[in-house]
Every structure is written in C-alpha cells, then in structure tokens.
Amino acid sequence: MYPKQIIDALSTIRYPGNGRGIVEMEILADDVRIDGNRVSFTLNMPKQNDPFAKSLAKAAEATIKQLVDPNAEVEVNVAYPEPIATEKEKPLPGVKNIIGISSGKGGVGKSTVAANLAMSLANLGYKVGLLDADIYGPSIPKMFNIEDAQPMAHLSDDGRHIIEPIEQYGVKILSIGFFVSPDNAIVWRGAMASNAVRQLIVDADWGELDYFLIDMPPGTSDIHLTLLDVLKLTGAIVVSTPQQVALADARKGIDMFQNPKLQVPILGLVENMSWFTPVEHPDEKYYIFGKDGCKQLAAERNIPLLGQIPLVQSICESGDNGAPISFDPHGLVGRYYMELANKITK
C-alpha cells in the first residue's frame, strides 16, 4: 500500500450531509500513515457532534479493504472542530497585541529573534510575554537561563489549574521545556502537541501585557493552525536568512498567513545572519549566505523588511549563556534589535 492508493479509495466516499467527497471537503486529514499492512488516518468532521462520524469511519475502513487490501488493518481517528468561543470566552483578554514569529524552515534563528525582540520590547518599558510554541525543539528556557524553572499553578474560581508563567529579565515566559526533560525527545502526534500549546495559552495567567510574542515551530503544521484557531493574531513576523533555500521556505510561511481562511496580517520580514561582522572590525561585512535575499523577497511580496540582523559570534554565546544579547540595548547587536522593536511598535 502507498498513500495515493488510500487517498484515491477514500475520495469515493461521500459526506451524507451534502453528497460531496470527503477528500474534496478536506475531511481526510493530511496524516495518512502506512506500516506494512497497517494504515491509519484522521477524519476531521466539519461540525461538533457530527451525526455522520461513525458511519463515515466504518465506510472508510470498508472502502480500504474493498479497494486497496482486504487484509489491511485500518485505524480511523475522528476529530471534531473546537467550539467557537464567544467574545467573553476568548483567551488573553488582558493582552493588547499578539505577534507570531515564524519561519519556513528550522535553523534560521527564529527563536533567537523571538527572544531578543521580547528583551528589546521589555527594555522599551512594555509588558511582554513570550510563549515557546516550538513543542519539538523548545529553546527559550536555555536562552533565558531558566531551564530548571518549575512553574507553579493555582486554582481558578471555576476549579481549573492555572499555570503561572516564569518571569525573567522582565519577560513572562512559558515553554513545554519546563515540563519535560531536556534530554528526552518529545514524540507526540500532532493532536497531543496542539493540545499542549492550547493549554499553555488558555490555562495560564498571562495577565496584562502590551505584547505577547509566540515563538512558532518551523514550517506549517497542526500547531500553527491551533494557534491561529485559539488566538486572533495582531500580525506575524517571518524570519529567514538571505540564502535562497531558506527564502523558498519563507515564501510558504508567507502563503500560510495570507491564506484566505487565515488572513493574518504580515508585519514584515526579518533577515537574520545577513552578514558576518568580526567583533574586532565592526564596520566590515562578509555576506556568507548571500546578500539582500529578504530585501528582494519583501519587495516581491510587497511587505516591509523590518530589519537585517548580522551574524556575530556573541549572539550565539549570549544565547548559550542564558542572557539574550539585546539585554544590552546599546551594544552592537542590541542596537539592531532596538531598531526592530521600535519599527514593530510603530
């Protein structure tokens, strides 16, 4: 068996509510998994308590055995949409601005940008929160020297356990890294990871904030959709290096936010590792990953280029030592981040 066989077979099934195919309606999730004669996939039902859920699951199993492999072991998972929150039920009522910081691919310094931007906004006197939503690779605790932190919780009036974010350098922080061993890989399915992110938002006491930054995972995934479902983002920032391979993935990130179903305003692009500058020669620039790649992409997509951050050894050292380099707003790199923070506030 291979995925296309499964998808082609399931495309013959019609949703009883309107007669359209479940593949056409995107009821079949993009998670078809095959292991020998075992196959699993998820059906995302279009509404809560959908009356056709059980019959569709049975039809899907029967169709796979009939059209693909009679000996197939079929696992059908059924998921339902989250209830639409009323205005009073929306999370984070005390937060003025919610900004997602995203990248098309890993390794471009997205978390470094998120950490230093949060630090710079705090330096400007704003109340700042930072959510590390990179479930599979949380790095914010390391960058803020709070890897051993253990958030406390209190009971709310309705009996829920509410997590207290850890405050460091004037920034309120939560990360899945606080709740798992840093040496253990997080091997979760998308639904588990999405639920963890949801809990860090809804079941946390973020209080009054001027800016709530979200360090999103790289790429486009279930977690992104969960974040955009739970929160109404003020805007998104896309981080990339000037390298063409990174820019190709950055385009996908831009497309995700500009999708008609999501329509998240893009505040702009941040080009990281724009050039290498030796500490001893701060006026010299070496364009290791290419020159002005994000500048060209910004012009192509008609979105602002918010800033270009150089590649400086002390950025890595500061992150590893648990103090973002923008802790010093007057340093060589701190000035770049202060300029970036000022542009975003405007």
C-alpha positions as CSV (number, residue, x, y, z in Angstrom):
1,M,0.0,0.0,0.0
2,Y,1.0,3.6,-0.6
3,P,-0.7,6.9,0.3
4,K,-2.1,7.7,-3.1
5,Q,-4.0,4.4,-3.1
6,I,-5.5,5.2,0.2
7,I,-6.5,8.8,-0.8
8,D,-7.9,7.6,-4.1
9,A,-10.0,5.0,-2.4
10,L,-11.3,7.4,0.2
11,S,-12.1,10.0,-2.4
12,T,-15.0,7.7,-3.5
13,I,-16.8,8.3,-0.1
14,R,-19.4,11.0,0.1
15,Y,-20.3,13.1,3.1
16,P,-24.1,12.3,3.6
17,G,-24.8,15.9,4.6
18,N,-24.2,17.3,1.1
19,G,-23.1,14.5,-1.2
20,R,-19.6,15.9,-1.7
21,G,-16.4,13.7,-1.4
22,I,-14.6,13.7,1.9
23,V,-11.3,14.3,0.2
24,E,-12.7,17.3,-1.7
25,M,-14.2,18.7,1.6
26,E,-10.8,18.2,3.3
27,I,-12.4,15.9,5.9
28,L,-9.5,13.5,5.3
29,A,-6.5,15.0,7.2
30,D,-3.0,15.1,5.8
31,D,-1.8,12.3,8.1
32,V,-2.1,9.0,6.2
33,R,0.4,6.6,7.8
34,I,1.3,3.1,6.4
35,D,3.3,0.5,8.2
36,G,3.2,-2.9,6.4
37,N,-0.5,-3.8,6.2
38,R,-1.5,-1.3,8.8
39,V,-2.9,2.1,7.8
40,S,-4.1,5.0,9.9
41,F,-5.6,8.4,9.1
42,T,-7.8,11.0,10.7
43,L,-11.3,12.3,9.6
44,N,-11.8,15.9,10.6
45,M,-15.5,16.3,10.9
46,P,-17.0,19.6,9.7
47,K,-19.0,20.2,12.9
48,Q,-19.3,19.3,16.6
49,N,-21.1,16.0,17.4
50,D,-21.4,15.3,13.7
51,P,-24.1,12.6,13.3
52,F,-22.3,11.0,10.3
53,A,-18.9,10.5,12.1
54,K,-19.4,6.8,13.0
55,S,-20.9,5.9,9.6
56,L,-18.0,7.6,7.8
57,A,-15.4,5.9,9.9
58,K,-17.0,2.5,9.1
59,A,-17.3,3.3,5.4
60,A,-13.6,4.4,5.3
61,E,-12.5,1.1,6.8
62,A,-14.7,-1.0,4.5
63,T,-13.5,1.0,1.4
64,I,-9.8,0.5,2.1
65,K,-10.4,-3.3,2.5
66,Q,-12.5,-3.4,-0.6
67,L,-10.5,-1.2,-3.0
68,V,-6.9,-1.5,-1.6
69,D,-6.2,-4.5,0.5
70,P,-8.7,-7.0,2.1
71,N,-6.1,-7.8,4.8
72,A,-5.5,-4.2,5.7
73,E,-5.6,-3.3,9.4
74,V,-7.4,0.1,9.4
75,E,-7.3,2.7,12.2
76,V,-9.6,5.6,11.7
77,N,-9.3,8.5,14.1
78,V,-12.1,11.0,14.2
79,A,-11.6,14.7,15.2
80,Y,-14.1,17.5,15.8
81,P,-13.7,21.2,15.5
82,E,-13.3,23.3,18.6
83,P,-16.4,25.1,19.7
84,I,-16.5,28.7,18.6
85,A,-15.7,30.9,21.5
86,T,-17.9,33.9,22.3
87,E,-16.3,37.2,22.8
88,K,-16.2,36.7,26.6
89,E,-14.6,33.3,26.2
90,K,-11.7,34.4,24.1
91,P,-8.4,33.8,25.9
92,L,-5.9,36.6,26.9
93,P,-8.4,39.4,27.4
94,G,-5.6,41.5,29.0
95,V,-3.3,41.3,26.1
96,K,-3.2,44.2,23.6
97,N,-1.1,42.8,20.8
98,I,-0.3,39.1,19.8
99,I,2.5,38.6,17.4
100,G,3.5,35.2,15.9
101,I,7.2,34.8,14.9
102,S,7.5,32.2,12.3
103,S,10.0,30.7,9.8
104,G,9.6,28.4,6.8
105,K,12.5,26.2,8.0
106,G,14.5,25.5,11.1
107,G,18.0,26.8,11.7
108,V,17.4,30.4,10.6
109,G,17.5,31.9,14.1
110,K,13.7,32.3,14.7
111,S,13.9,31.6,18.4
112,T,16.9,33.9,18.7
113,V,14.9,36.7,17.0
114,A,11.9,36.0,19.3
115,A,14.0,36.1,22.5
116,N,15.9,39.2,21.6
117,L,12.8,41.0,20.3
118,A,11.0,40.2,23.6
119,M,14.0,41.5,25.5
120,S,14.1,44.7,23.5
121,L,10.4,45.4,23.9
122,A,10.9,44.9,27.7
123,N,13.8,47.4,27.5
124,L,11.5,49.9,26.0
125,G,9.2,49.6,29.0
126,Y,6.5,47.4,27.6
127,K,4.9,44.5,29.5
128,V,5.9,41.5,27.4
129,G,5.0,37.8,27.4
130,L,6.8,35.1,25.3
131,L,5.3,31.7,24.5
132,D,7.7,29.0,23.3
133,A,5.3,27.1,21.0
134,D,8.1,25.1,19.4
135,I,7.0,21.9,21.1
136,Y,9.5,19.6,19.5
137,G,12.5,21.9,19.9
138,P,12.0,24.3,22.8
139,S,15.0,26.6,23.2
140,I,13.7,29.7,25.0
141,P,14.4,28.3,28.5
142,K,18.0,27.9,27.6
143,M,18.3,31.4,26.1
144,F,16.8,32.9,29.3
145,N,18.8,30.7,31.8
146,I,15.6,29.2,33.2
147,E,16.0,25.6,32.2
148,D,15.5,24.4,35.8
149,A,12.4,26.5,36.4
150,Q,9.3,24.8,37.6
151,P,6.1,26.9,37.0
152,M,3.6,26.9,39.9
153,A,-0.2,26.6,39.4
154,H,-3.1,27.9,41.3
155,L,-6.8,27.0,41.3
156,S,-9.1,29.4,39.5
157,D,-12.6,30.2,40.6
158,D,-14.0,27.5,38.3
159,G,-11.7,24.9,39.6
160,R,-9.1,24.9,36.8
161,H,-5.4,24.7,37.5
162,I,-3.8,27.9,36.1
163,I,-0.1,28.0,35.3
164,E,2.0,30.9,36.5
165,P,4.5,32.0,33.8
166,I,8.1,32.3,34.8
167,E,9.3,35.9,34.7
168,Q,12.9,36.6,33.7
169,Y,14.5,39.9,32.6
170,G,11.1,41.5,32.7
171,V,9.5,38.9,30.3
172,K,6.8,36.4,31.2
173,I,7.7,33.1,29.7
174,L,6.1,29.6,29.3
175,S,7.6,26.7,27.4
176,I,6.9,23.0,27.1
177,G,10.6,22.7,28.1
178,F,9.6,23.5,31.7
179,F,7.6,20.3,31.9
180,V,9.8,17.7,30.1
181,S,13.4,16.6,30.5
182,P,15.8,18.5,28.2
183,D,17.5,15.1,27.3
184,N,14.3,13.4,26.1
185,A,12.8,13.7,22.7
186,I,9.1,14.7,22.6
187,V,7.5,12.0,20.5
188,W,3.9,13.2,20.2
189,R,1.3,13.1,17.5
190,G,0.0,16.5,16.2
191,A,-3.1,16.4,18.3
192,M,-1.1,16.0,21.5
193,A,1.3,18.8,20.6
194,S,-1.6,21.1,19.7
195,N,-3.4,20.4,23.0
196,A,-0.2,21.2,24.9
197,V,0.1,24.6,23.1
198,R,-3.5,25.3,23.8
199,Q,-3.1,24.6,27.5
200,L,-0.1,27.0,27.7
201,I,-2.3,29.7,26.3
202,V,-5.7,29.1,27.9
203,D,-4.7,27.6,31.2
204,A,-2.0,30.2,32.1
205,D,-2.2,33.5,33.9
206,W,-0.6,35.9,31.4
207,G,-2.2,38.9,33.0
208,E,-1.9,42.4,31.4
209,L,0.5,42.5,28.5
210,D,1.3,45.1,25.8
211,Y,2.9,42.4,23.6
212,F,2.5,38.6,23.6
213,L,5.1,37.0,21.3
214,I,4.8,33.5,20.1
215,D,7.9,31.6,19.0
216,M,6.2,29.3,16.5
217,P,7.6,26.0,15.3
218,P,9.3,26.0,11.9
219,G,7.3,25.1,8.8
220,T,3.5,24.9,8.6
221,S,1.7,22.4,10.8
222,D,-1.1,21.5,13.1
223,I,0.4,23.7,15.8
224,H,0.2,26.7,13.6
225,L,-3.5,26.0,12.9
226,T,-4.2,25.6,16.6
227,L,-2.5,28.9,17.4
228,L,-4.5,30.7,14.7
229,D,-7.7,29.0,15.9
230,V,-7.3,29.8,19.5
231,L,-5.9,33.4,19.1
232,K,-6.6,36.3,16.8
233,L,-3.1,37.4,15.9
234,T,-2.4,41.1,15.6
235,G,0.2,40.1,13.0
236,A,3.0,37.8,12.0
237,I,6.8,38.2,11.5
238,V,8.6,35.8,9.1
239,V,12.3,35.2,9.8
240,S,14.7,33.9,7.2
241,T,18.3,34.0,6.2
242,P,19.2,35.6,2.8
243,Q,20.0,32.1,1.5
244,Q,17.8,31.0,-1.4
245,V,16.9,27.6,0.2
246,A,15.6,29.4,3.3
247,L,13.8,32.0,1.2
248,A,11.9,29.3,-0.7
249,D,10.5,28.0,2.6
250,A,9.9,31.6,3.8
251,R,7.5,32.0,0.9
252,K,5.5,29.1,2.1
253,G,5.2,30.7,5.6
254,I,4.0,33.9,4.0
255,D,1.5,32.0,1.9
256,M,0.2,30.3,5.1
257,F,-0.6,33.6,6.8
258,Q,-2.1,35.1,3.6
259,N,-4.3,32.1,3.1
260,P,-7.9,33.3,2.6
261,K,-9.1,31.1,5.5
262,L,-6.5,32.6,7.9
263,Q,-5.8,36.1,6.7
264,V,-3.2,37.1,9.3
265,P,-1.5,40.5,8.6
266,I,2.2,40.1,8.0
267,L,4.1,42.8,9.8
268,G,7.2,42.1,7.8
269,L,10.3,40.1,7.2
270,V,13.3,39.9,9.4
271,E,16.6,38.8,7.7
272,N,18.8,37.0,10.2
273,M,22.5,36.3,9.6
274,S,22.5,39.0,6.9
275,W,26.3,39.3,7.0
276,F,29.2,38.3,9.2
277,T,30.9,41.1,11.2
278,P,34.0,40.4,13.2
279,V,33.9,42.0,16.7
280,E,37.4,43.5,16.1
281,H,36.2,45.1,12.9
282,P,32.6,46.2,13.4
283,D,32.5,48.1,10.1
284,E,33.3,45.1,7.9
285,K,30.6,42.9,6.3
286,Y,31.0,39.4,4.8
287,Y,27.9,38.1,3.0
288,I,28.2,34.4,3.8
289,F,24.6,33.4,2.9
290,G,24.1,35.8,0.1
291,K,23.1,39.4,0.0
292,D,19.7,41.1,0.4
293,G,17.7,38.0,-0.2
294,C,14.9,39.0,2.2
295,K,15.0,42.6,0.9
296,Q,14.2,41.2,-2.6
297,L,11.5,38.9,-1.2
298,A,9.9,41.8,0.7
299,A,9.8,43.8,-2.5
300,E,8.4,40.8,-4.4
301,R,5.6,40.3,-1.9
302,N,5.1,44.0,-1.1
303,I,5.6,43.5,2.6
304,P,8.0,45.5,4.8
305,L,11.6,44.4,5.6
306,L,11.7,45.1,9.3
307,G,15.4,44.6,9.9
308,Q,18.6,42.8,8.9
309,I,20.5,41.2,11.8
310,P,24.2,40.4,11.4
311,L,25.9,37.2,12.3
312,V,28.0,37.9,15.3
313,Q,29.7,35.3,17.5
314,S,28.5,37.0,20.7
315,I,24.8,36.3,19.7
316,C,25.4,32.6,20.0
317,E,27.4,33.0,23.2
318,S,24.8,35.1,24.8
319,G,22.0,32.6,23.9
320,D,24.1,29.7,25.2
321,N,24.9,31.6,28.4
322,G,21.2,32.4,29.1
323,A,21.2,36.2,28.5
324,P,19.8,37.4,25.1
325,I,22.4,39.8,23.5
326,S,19.8,42.6,23.4
327,F,19.9,42.6,27.3
328,D,22.4,45.4,26.5
329,P,20.4,47.6,24.2
330,H,23.4,49.8,23.5
331,G,25.7,47.0,22.2
332,L,26.5,46.4,18.5
333,V,23.6,43.8,18.0
334,G,21.4,45.3,20.8
335,R,21.0,48.4,18.7
336,Y,19.7,46.4,15.7
337,Y,17.1,44.7,17.9
338,M,16.0,48.0,19.5
339,E,15.5,49.4,16.0
340,L,13.5,46.3,15.1
341,A,11.4,46.7,18.3
342,N,10.7,50.3,17.5
343,K,9.6,49.5,14.0
344,I,7.2,46.9,15.3
345,T,5.6,49.1,17.9
346,K,5.0,51.7,15.2
